[in-house]
């Protein structure tokens, strides 16, 4: 294609000069970004200046703009979609019932559609804007999806669009879980979520976890007296890792809604227990696959969720936390979100809890402590 020929030409220019070709702008922050805008190639310099290179950039001009720097320039070529792919994207996301919209404004966009050139192939991904390798570690949202290879074949474009739509809807669901607020009239539940180290029994409600550590989940409370309006609740806990993978940690899928109706019993004094163990004490291990922010979500409902499997979802990048191997009314926001777990369209209703609340726990995971 024309884009591939132009890309190869630019790549050859960069390769012959003392310039680093950046493949992933999150892993390696570029000093120079070349991109297509208003039917022209443009180059953004380290000082923020944007220079027009024309439709067919000349070798001498590119070399001149990349020369004279004390340190080796880091060059990223941000490729636009091919004409065929652009038409498909506009067509596919034009549906008014779609939960994902195409924005022409950079400021209003949650993710950028970004292309790169790697080992002779053009690939595309959805990229979280204005993120560096250092800032990415502290963000709960995936910084990008997997790269999707593209060629001009119609069959390949169908596969590209299927993956792109899948990633876009998964990101929408992740973002919804991270932003969902409990209703103001939520039923009172006295417990809060915490992690408990299976070896040291240290309890964490924040801070850092390290590679290889094994944790369980507990509910803890300082208010053990039973009020007159107290009722049992169904408890669900799942995690969202840096790559967007959602893992249902509690209840165990085999036990269904038996073990998660809590508290299961009171103390001998007739008060609530200060701590409740949620499932196995060795529930998950901090994995070496991906480090960053892990978000643990505690969902509390007064009615069971018909299918807790909807709380699970694959991520948008190929592998976080691994499970430890031991083991038609007006919809409220939670109802809407549970509907969207199985459908990317608006207007589909399922039965889900009316009385509920949500709590989030964000913890940074790091490589093994020295």
C-alpha positions in Angstrom: 0.0 0.0 0.0 1.0 3.7 -0.3 1.2 4.0 3.5 3.5 1.0 3.8 5.8 2.3 1.0 6.0 5.7 2.7 6.6 4.1 6.1 9.5 2.0 4.8 11.1 5.0 3.2 11.0 6.9 6.5 12.3 3.9 8.4 15.3 3.6 6.0 16.1 7.3 6.6 16.0 6.9 10.4 18.0 3.7 10.3 20.9 5.4 8.4 21.2 8.2 11.0 22.0 8.2 14.7 18.4 8.0 15.7 16.5 5.4 17.7 13.3 4.0 16.1 10.7 3.8 18.9 8.2 0.9 18.7 6.2 1.6 21.9 5.9 5.2 23.0 4.8 4.1 26.5 7.9 1.9 27.1 10.3 4.4 25.5 9.2 8.1 25.6 10.0 9.6 22.2 11.8 13.0 21.8 10.4 13.4 18.2 6.9 12.3 17.0 6.1 12.2 13.3 2.3 12.1 12.5 -0.2 12.6 9.7 -2.5 15.7 10.0 -4.4 17.8 7.5 -3.1 15.7 4.6 0.5 16.4 5.6 3.2 14.7 7.6 4.2 16.8 10.6 7.0 16.5 13.2 6.8 17.4 16.8 10.1 18.4 18.3 11.3 18.1 21.9 10.5 21.8 22.6 6.9 21.3 21.4 7.3 22.9 18.0 5.3 21.3 15.2 6.8 21.5 11.7 5.1 20.6 8.5 7.0 18.1 6.3 4.5 18.0 3.3 2.8 14.9 1.8 6.1 13.4 0.7 8.8 14.3 3.2 12.3 14.7 1.8 15.2 12.8 3.2 17.3 15.9 3.6 14.6 17.7 5.6 14.0 14.9 8.0 17.7 14.5 8.6 18.1 18.2 9.2 15.3 18.3 11.7 16.7 15.4 13.6 20.3 16.6 13.7 22.1 18.9 16.2 21.0 17.3 19.4 23.4 16.3 22.1 21.7 13.0 22.9 20.5 10.5 20.4 16.9 11.4 19.2 14.1 8.9 20.0 11.8 8.9 17.0 8.3 7.6 16.9 6.3 7.4 13.7 2.6 7.6 14.6 0.8 6.1 11.6 -2.7 7.0 10.6 -5.2 4.2 9.5 -5.2 3.2 5.9 -8.0 4.6 3.8 -9.9 1.3 3.9 -9.4 0.9 7.6 -10.5 4.5 8.3 -13.8 3.9 6.4 -14.4 0.7 8.3 -13.8 2.4 11.7 -16.2 5.2 10.9 -18.8 2.8 9.7 -18.5 0.4 12.6 -18.7 3.0 15.4 -21.3 5.1 13.7 -24.1 3.1 15.3 -26.0 5.4 17.6 -26.6 2.5 20.1 -22.8 1.9 20.4 -21.3 2.7 23.8 -18.0 3.7 22.1 -17.8 6.9 20.1 -15.2 8.3 17.7 -14.1 11.7 18.8 -12.4 14.2 16.4 -11.2 16.2 19.4 -7.9 15.2 21.0 -8.9 16.8 24.3 -12.1 14.8 24.5 -10.6 11.4 23.7 -9.9 8.8 26.3 -7.7 6.7 24.0 -5.9 7.4 20.8 -5.9 5.1 17.8 -2.2 4.7 17.1 -0.2 3.0 14.5 3.4 1.9 14.4 5.9 0.1 12.2 7.7 -3.0 13.5 9.7 -5.6 11.6 8.2 -4.8 8.3 4.6 -4.7 9.5 2.1 -1.9 10.2 0.2 -2.5 13.5 -2.4 -0.5 15.4 -3.4 -0.2 19.1 -5.6 1.9 21.4 -3.2 4.1 23.4 -3.8 6.1 26.6 -2.6 9.6 25.8 0.2 11.5 27.6 1.6 8.5 29.4 5.3 7.7 30.0 6.8 4.5 31.4 7.1 6.1 34.8 3.6 7.4 35.0 2.1 4.2 33.6 3.0 2.3 36.8 0.6 4.4 38.8 -2.4 4.3 36.5 -5.3 1.8 36.9 -6.3 1.9 33.3 -4.4 -0.1 30.6 -1.9 2.1 28.9 -2.5 0.4 25.6 -4.0 -2.7 24.0 -2.1 -5.3 22.1 -0.9 -4.2 18.7 -3.1 -5.5 15.8 -1.2 -6.2 12.5 -2.8 -5.0 9.3 -2.6 -5.6 5.6 -4.8 -4.7 2.7 -6.8 -7.9 2.5 -10.5 -7.6 3.2 -10.5 -10.7 5.4 -7.7 -9.3 7.5 -9.6 -6.0 7.9 -12.6 -7.9 9.3 -10.3 -9.5 11.9 -8.7 -6.1 12.7 -12.1 -4.5 13.3 -13.3 -7.4 15.4 -10.3 -7.1 17.7 -10.5 -3.3 17.8 -14.2 -3.3 18.8 -13.5 -6.0 21.4 -10.6 -3.9 22.9 -12.7 -0.7 22.9 -15.6 -2.3 24.7 -13.4 -4.0 27.2 -11.7 -0.6 28.0 -15.2 1.0 28.3 -16.2 -1.7 30.9 -12.9 -1.3 32.9 -13.4 2.5 33.0 -17.0 2.0 34.1 -16.0 -0.2 37.0 -13.3 2.2 38.1 -15.7 5.2 38.1 -19.0 3.6 39.3 -20.3 5.2 42.5 -22.5 3.7 45.1 -26.1 5.0 45.2 -26.7 7.6 48.0 -29.3 5.4 49.6 -27.1 2.3 49.7 -27.8 -0.2 52.5 -25.2 0.0 55.3 -22.5 -2.6 55.4 -20.0 -2.2 58.2 -17.1 -4.1 56.6 -14.3 -2.9 54.4 -12.0 -4.9 52.1 -8.3 -5.7 52.9 -5.5 -8.0 51.7 -3.9 -10.4 54.2 -0.4 -11.8 53.6 -0.6 -15.6 53.9 2.9 -15.8 55.4 3.2 -12.7 57.7 -0.5 -12.0 58.2 0.1 -8.4 57.5 -3.1 -6.6 56.5 -3.0 -4.2 53.6 -5.5 -1.5 52.6 -3.0 0.3 50.4 0.8 0.5 49.8 2.9 -2.0 47.9 2.9 -5.7 47.2 5.9 -7.5 45.9 6.5 -10.3 43.4 6.0 -13.8 44.9 4.0 -12.7 47.9 0.8 -14.7 48.5 -2.4 -13.1 49.8 -5.9 -13.8 50.9 -8.8 -11.5 51.2 -10.6 -10.4 54.4 -13.4 -8.1 55.5 -12.7 -6.1 58.6 -14.7 -3.8 60.8 -14.4 -1.6 63.9 -18.1 -1.6 64.3 -19.2 -5.0 65.6 -22.5 -4.0 67.3 -25.6 -5.1 65.4 -28.0 -2.3 64.5 -31.7 -2.9 64.3 -31.7 -2.5 60.5 -28.8 -4.9 59.9 -29.2 -7.5 57.1 -27.1 -10.1 55.4 -25.4 -9.2 52.2 -23.9 -11.0 49.2 -20.2 -10.2 48.8 -18.2 -10.3 45.5 -14.6 -9.4 45.0 -12.7 -9.2 41.8 -9.4 -7.6 40.7 -8.5 -5.5 37.6 -4.8 -5.6 36.7 -2.7 -3.2 34.7 -3.6 -5.0 31.4 -7.3 -4.8 32.1 -7.8 -8.4 33.1 -10.7 -8.9 35.5 -10.4 -11.9 37.8 -13.2 -13.0 40.1 -11.5 -13.8 43.5 -14.6 -14.4 45.6 -16.9 -16.3 45.7 -15.5 -19.5 44.4 -17.4 -20.4 41.3 -18.1 -23.9 42.5 -19.8 -22.7 45.7 -22.0 -20.2 43.9 -24.0 -18.0 46.2 -23.5 -20.1 49.4 -20.3 -18.9 50.8 -20.7 -15.2 50.0 -23.8 -14.5 52.0 -22.2 -12.7 54.9 -21.7 -12.5 57.8 -22.3 -16.2 58.0 -22.4 -16.2 61.9 -22.1 -13.9 64.9 -19.7 -14.2 67.8 -20.7 -15.9 71.1 -21.5 -12.4 72.4 -24.0 -11.8 69.6 -21.8 -9.2 67.9 -20.3 -9.2 64.4 -16.9 -10.7 63.9 -14.1 -8.2 63.5 -12.6 -10.1 60.5 -14.2 -12.4 57.9 -11.9 -14.5 55.7 -13.1 -14.5 52.1 -12.2 -17.9 50.7 -8.8 -19.5 50.9 -6.1 -17.9 52.9 -3.8 -18.5 50.0 -6.0 -17.0 47.3 -3.6 -15.3 44.8 0.1 -14.7 44.2 1.7 -11.4 43.0 2.8 -12.3 39.5 5.9 -11.5 37.7 4.0 -11.1 34.4 3.0 -7.4 35.0 3.6 -4.9 37.7 1.6 -1.7 38.4 -1.7 -0.8 39.9 -3.9 -3.7 40.9 -7.5 -2.5 41.7 -9.5 -4.8 44.0 -13.3 -4.2 43.8 -15.7 -5.1 46.6 -19.2 -5.3 45.4 -22.0 -5.7 48.0 -25.6 -6.5 47.1 -28.7 -7.5 49.0 -29.7 -9.9 46.2 -27.3 -12.3 44.5 -26.0 -11.6 41.1 -27.5 -14.3 38.8 -24.2 -15.0 37.0 -21.0 -13.8 38.8 -19.0 -14.9 35.8 -19.9 -11.5 34.2 -17.4 -10.0 36.7 -14.6 -11.8 34.8 -13.0 -10.6 31.6 -9.8 -11.0 29.6 -7.5 -8.0 29.4 -6.6 -5.8 26.4 -3.0 -6.9 26.5 -1.5 -10.3 26.6 -0.9 -10.9 30.0 -1.2 -9.8 36.4 -2.4 -11.4 39.3 -2.6 -15.2 39.0 -5.0 -17.3 41.0 -3.0 -19.4 43.5 -3.0 -22.9 42.3 -4.4 -24.4 45.6 -7.2 -24.1 44.8 -37.3 -4.0 32.2 -37.5 -1.4 34.8 -35.4 1.7 34.7 -31.9 0.4 35.2 -29.6 1.6 38.0 -25.9 2.1 37.2 -25.0 -1.4 38.5 -27.7 -3.0 36.4 -26.5 -1.2 33.3 -22.9 -2.2 33.9 -23.8 -5.9 34.4 -25.8 -5.7 31.2 -22.8 -4.4 29.3 -20.7 -7.3 30.5 -22.5 -9.4 28.0 -23.5 -6.9 25.4 -21.9 -3.8 23.8 -25.3 -2.4 22.9 -27.7 -0.2 24.9 -31.2 -1.2 25.8 -30.9 -4.8 27.0 -32.2 -5.6 30.5 -31.4 -8.4 32.9 -32.4 -8.9 36.5 -29.8 -7.6 38.9 -29.5 -6.1 42.4 -31.2 -2.9 43.4 -29.6 -2.4 46.8 -25.8 -2.4 46.4 -22.6 -0.6 47.2 -19.1 -0.7 45.8 -15.6 -0.1 47.3 -12.2 0.0 45.5 -8.8 -0.8 46.8 -5.7 0.2 44.7 -2.4 -1.4 45.5 0.9 -1.1 43.6 2.7 -4.3 42.7 6.5 -4.3 42.2 9.3 -6.8 41.4 10.7 -8.9 44.3 12.2 -7.0 47.3 16.0 -7.2 47.5 
